[in-house]
Amino acid sequence: MIKLDDAKLYLKVDHDDEDELIEHLIETSYQLCKDILRQASQSEVLKTAILFGVAYLYEHRETANHKELKETLYHLLLAERKDVF
């Protein structure tokens, strides 16, 4: 859903040194968002949430507060989240 070039543009990264790291962060952020949504989506809100997750993980790679990240992603995706009972 999010391509490496799109993530690098969002992060303002213009070198290739960390491409593998950024690709892993895209996958991680996508999985976090998918787990929160509980359904398939291709929305712009999901794309924004994934990019936010990538940026957060990239910028806070040593000190990331994963609870804070998940809460922010949850609130970004709340309107599209599928309720499961």
Secondary structure as UniProt FT lines:
FT   HELIX           4..11
FT   TURN            17..18
FT   HELIX           19..37
FT   HELIX           44..59
FT   TURN            60..63
FT   HELIX           66..77
FT   HELIX           78..80
//
